Amino acid sequence: MSLSLTPLSPTIGAVVEGIQISAPLSDARLAQINAALVEHHVLFFRDQSVTPGQHRDFASRFGKLHIHPIYPKHTEVPEVIVLDTDLVDLTDNAIWHTDVTFTETPPMGSVLVARVLPARGGDTLWSSNISAYEALSPAMQKFLKELTATHNVAQSFPTERFALTAEAQERLEQAKRNNPPVTHPVVRTHPVSGRKGLFVNDGFTTHINELSAPESRVLLNLLFAHSTRPEFMVRWKWRDGDIAFWDNRLTQHYATDDYRPARRVMNRATIVGDRPV
């Protein structure tokens, strides 16, 4: 049986029905979800009930799982990180970003499970970097294809927020040692669809290597603003039982921070990708 898909916008997002994430995933379903992910960039599953182990098992069908160097991990399932506003400063999630681009092989995708939700607020937005790139003029596209950019873990994990204890400081310093700044193309080709898209984000991109500092800042600000125009995005209002699975290769997302002092807890499993080209 094919998946039941309801697109949410012309550019990004679809609701998937007729599947339970807790059940083992057949090869046929795996192929269908992969195809839907490439087409719609982010998939939403309603009315799910999964344990952390089932969450991990579903995500691992799509590839090797990443162990985050800084965020807290589930005590029994270390492949699942715990994004709990009572435990860690999540201010870095309230900017447009692409997950873990500070590595040589940034994630292929991420699977996010809602665990504790505020009564109001806490929506997440995703944007399509493919649609953003395709909306640029041909001259700008040609210019950007020749450029590379540096991505740095310290951009979103500064010492003043993530080194409040001796243990946290050592963890942060270890993460920096293990993840030195990396270079990626400003325009990436999706390894499955072959479509091109922007591959810079405010979370981890520090500068464009071929430009001077002032030129780099002007161009990055332009690309950040352009890539998050409303016509390239979808906004998801979470409810209990929701799961989101997004293609991290050419999307960005933004977790709104509008619900304090209420608590929000999400679990994320992150799937290792390939080297951007």
Residue pairs with C-beta under 8 A, 6 or more apart in sequence:
1 18
2 32
3 16
3 17
3 18
3 19
3 29
3 32
3 33
3 36
4 16
4 17
4 18
5 14
5 15
5 16
5 17
5 36
5 40
6 14
6 15
6 17
7 13
7 14
7 40
8 14
8 15
8 44
8 234
9 233
9 234
11 41
11 128
11 131
11 231
11 232
11 233
11 234
12 40
12 41
12 42
12 126
12 127
12 128
12 131
12 232
12 233
12 234
12 251
13 40
13 41
13 42
13 44
13 126
13 234
13 236
14 36
14 39
14 40
14 42
14 43
14 44
15 43
15 44
15 45
15 46
16 33
16 36
16 43
16 44
16 45
17 46
19 29
19 33
19 45
20 48
21 45
21 48
21 50
21 54
21 55
21 58
21 243
22 48
22 49
22 50
22 51
22 54
22 58
24 57
25 33
25 58
25 61
30 61
30 62
33 43
33 62
33 245
34 62
34 192
36 43
37 43
37 109
37 245
37 246
37 247
38 190
38 192
38 193
38 247
41 126
41 128
41 130
41 246
41 247
41 250
41 251
42 126
42 234
42 244
42 245
42 246
42 247
42 251
42 253
43 244
43 245
43 246
44 236
44 242
44 243
44 244
45 242
45 243
45 244
45 245
46 239
46 241
46 242
47 241
48 113
48 241
48 242
48 243
49 241
50 58
50 113
50 243
52 74
52 76
52 77
52 80
52 267
53 76
53 77
55 77
55 80
55 111
55 113
55 267
55 269
56 65
56 77
56 79
56 80
56 269
58 111
58 269
59 65
59 79
59 111
59 269
59 270
59 271
60 79
60 269
60 271
62 108
62 109
62 271
63 108
63 271
63 272
63 273
64 271
64 272
65 79
65 269
65 270
65 271
65 272
66 79
66 100
66 103
66 107
66 270
66 271
66 272
67 73
67 78
67 79
68 81
68 100
68 270
69 153
69 171
69 174
69 175
69 178
69 179
70 153
70 157
70 162
70 171
70 172
70 175
71 81
71 82
71 83
71 88
72 81
72 82
72 84
72 87
72 88
73 79
73 80
73 81
73 82
74 80
74 81
74 82
74 267
79 269
80 267
80 268
80 269
81 267
81 268
81 269
81 270
82 265
82 267
83 90
83 93
83 264
83 265
83 266
83 267
83 268
84 116
84 263
84 264
84 265
85 260
85 263
85 264
85 265
86 263
86 265
89 161
89 162
90 255
90 257
90 264
91 161
91 257
92 156
92 157
92 161
92 203
93 254
93 255
93 257
94 254
94 255
94 256
94 257
95 156
95 202
95 203
95 254
96 127
96 201
96 202
96 203
96 224
96 227
96 228
96 252
96 253
96 254
97 156
97 201
97 202
97 203
97 204
97 252
97 253
97 254
98 106
98 129
98 199
98 201
98 203
98 204
98 248
98 251
98 252
98 253
99 106
99 107
99 110
99 248
99 270
100 106
100 107
100 204
100 248
100 270
101 151
101 182
101 184
101 199
101 201
101 203
101 204
101 205
102 151
102 152
102 153
102 155
102 179
102 181
102 182
102 204
103 179
103 182
104 182
104 275
105 272
105 273
105 274
105 275
106 184
106 248
106 249
106 273
106 276
107 248
107 249
107 270
107 271
107 272
107 273
108 247
108 248
108 249
108 271
108 272
108 273
108 274
109 245
109 246
109 247
109 248
109 249
109 270
109 271
109 273
110 245
110 246
110 248
110 268
110 269
110 270
110 271
111 243
111 244
111 245
111 268
111 269
111 271
112 124
112 243
112 244
112 245
112 246
112 266
112 267
112 268
113 242
113 243
113 266
113 267
113 268
114 238
114 239
114 240
114 241
114 242
114 243
114 266
115 265
115 266
115 267
116 263
116 264
116 265
117 238
117 239
117 240
117 264
118 259
118 262
118 263
118 264
119 262
120 259
120 262
121 256
121 258
121 259
121 262
122 238
122 255
122 256
122 258
122 259
122 262
122 264
123 235
123 236
123 237
123 238
123 256
124 235
124 236
124 238
124 244
124 253
124 254
124 255
124 256
125 233
125 234
125 235
125 236
125 253
125 254
125 256
126 233
126 234
126 236
126 246
126 251
126 252
126 253
126 254
127 227
127 228
127 229
127 232
127 233
127 251
127 252
127 253
127 254
128 197
128 232
128 233
128 250
128 251
129 197
129 198
129 199
129 227
129 232
129 250
129 251
129 252
130 190
130 193
130 195
130 196
130 197
130 250
131 197
131 231
131 232
132 197
132 198
132 223
132 226
132 227
132 228
132 229
132 232
133 141
133 144
133 187
133 196
133 197
133 198
134 195
134 196
134 197
135 226
135 229
135 232
136 144
136 226
141 187
141 196
144 186
144 187
144 198
145 185
145 186
145 187
145 196
146 210
147 185
147 186
147 187
147 208
147 209
147 210
147 211
148 183
148 184
148 185
148 186
148 208
148 209
148 210
149 183
149 184
149 185
149 186
149 199
149 200
149 205
149 206
149 207
149 208
149 209
149 220
150 181
150 182
150 183
150 205
150 206
150 207
150 209
151 181
151 182
151 183
151 184
151 204
151 205
151 206
152 181
152 204
152 206
153 175
153 176
153 179
153 204
154 176
155 203
155 204
155 205
155 206
156 203
156 204
157 172
157 175
159 169
159 172
162 168
162 172
163 169
163 172
163 173
181 206
183 209
184 199
184 276
185 199
185 276
185 277
186 198
186 199
186 200
186 208
186 223
187 196
187 197
187 198
187 199
188 196
188 197
188 198
188 199
188 249
188 250
188 276
188 277
189 195
189 196
189 277
190 196
190 197
190 249
190 250
191 249
191 274
191 277
195 250
197 250
198 223
198 227
198 250
199 250
199 276
200 208
200 220
200 223
200 224
201 224
201 252
202 220
202 224
205 220
207 213
207 216
207 217
207 220
208 215
208 216
208 219
208 220
211 219
227 252
228 252
228 254
236 242
236 244
246 253
248 270
248 271
248 273
249 273
249 276
